[in-house]
């Protein structure tokens, strides 16, 4: 059976909460000091042979959509690309022409992933993660590749 992508439904909420807790420490994600329950957001699931393989959650605004979380449980499998393609397709169908995503300064794999798919660096927010850590102390001090986590980087793509 091939990988399938579908919209998140209410029946998926327990699995979404579980995945977000495993990958993000909780479904609550901080954006500019505001806690957002990503498990309550719209988005898409990836399934491989009926098993959850990935998830993307979205904040839908009037003129742009923000990717709040994007997770592939099988790295390098193409799951992230399929989820992103679903977001792009849905955005175009909805008349949305701008997507944005934020990540921390240590996430070099995300830098590469998004830039290779048409996103461009848009904004650096020095110290944003340090501020979020005051509210959510479980955010680690050091991230991928041993890089200290301090800043937020925003990427934007016109679709």
Secondary structure, 3 states (H helix, E strand, C coil): CCEEEEECCHHHHHHHHHHHHHHHCCCEEEECCEEEEHHHCEEEEEEECCEEEEEEEEEECCCCEEEEEEEECCCCCCHHHHHHHHHHHHHHHCCCCEEEEEEECCCHHHHHHHHHCCCEEEEEECCHHHHHHHHCCCCCCECHHHCECCCEEEEEEEC
